[in-house]
């Protein structure tokens, strides 16, 4: 059974550290995902599999949030650009969906690995 409290705490940890990590591009987001996934896995406990699952969920939520924010920013830019901007951002939207899926996958993967370690340490 999924411990949503652990997932939410891991997600919030990764999100807050990710925002703070903007001062260190790349490194800050990587560390945020690892720490958030570890927190979710550790709080859920129960071994590798359970920690992996909870870290995966925490990281995936973070990736989905980033994708939604990027999509919203592009949509607003298209709206401001008028009909030509709408067409350009509509075409770009296909790439944004692909990039969002990739970002969500990467966030989830690193968090899941750290979550497995956290779950192992709290088994």
N, C-alpha and C positions, 0 to 999 in steps of 0.2 A: 504494500500500500504506500502511496506517495505521501511524504510528509511535506505538505505545502508550506508550512512555517519555515522549514529548512530551505526550501526553494526560494521563498520570498526574501529571506535574510541573505542568502547567497546572491540573489539578483540585485538587491539594494546595495550590498557591499560592492559588487562589481560596478554598478552604475555610479555610485558616489566616488569610488576610487578612479573610475574611468574619466569622470569629469575633472577630478583633481589631477589626473594623469595627462591631461591635455598639454601641460607644460613640458612633458617629456614625450613627444609624439612617438608612437610605436611601442616604446618600452612601457609607458604608463598604461596603455590599454592592454598590453599583454599581461602585465603584472596584475591588473585589475581583474581580468578574466580568470587568471590562475587562483588568486586569493578568494574571489567570490565562489568559484567552483569548489575549492577546498573547504570553505566555510559551509556550503550546502552539504557536501559529502560528510564532513565531520559531524555536523549537527544531526544528520539523518542516521549516521552510524550503520552498523550491520554488515560491514565488509566491502569488498571491491565492487561487486555488482550494484549494490544499493547506493553506494557513494557515487559510482559512475552515473547512475540514472539521475540522481538528484543534481549532480553537477551539470549534467547534460541539459536538464530542464532550466536550471538557473542561467546557463550560458545562452540557451536558445531564446529565452525571454529577452535577454540583453540584445541579441542580434536582431530580433524582430523590432525592438524599440528603435534601434539605430536605423533600420530600414524604413520604418514609418516616418521618422524625422527627416531623413534624406528625401523621401517621396513628397512629404509636405512642403519642404523648401523648394523643390523643383516645381511643384504644382503652383505655388504662389508666384514664382518667377514667371511661369507661363501665363498666368492670369494677368500679371502686370504688363507682359509683352504684347497683349492683344491677340488678334487672330493668328498672326505669324508666330508669336511666342507660344500660343496654344498648340499649333501644329508641331513646332520644334520640340516642345516638351512632351507631347504625345508620342512622338517617335523615340525620344530619349527615354521615355517611360519603360520601354521594353528592356533596355539595358539596365535601367535602375532596378527592375524586378530581379534580373539575373544577378546583379551585384548584391542586392539585399539578401538573396538566398545564399550566396557565397559567404557574405559577412556573417549571417546567422549560423551557417555551418561551421565556420572557423571559430566563432565565439563559443559555440556549443562543444566543439571538439576539445579545445584547450581546457574548458571548464570541466568537462567530463573526466579528463585524465587527472586533473587535480582533485576532483571530487572522489575518484576511486582511491586516491592516496589518503584523503581525509577519512573516507569510510573505513579503510583498512586500519588506520591508526585509532579509530574509535570503535573497533569491533570487540 
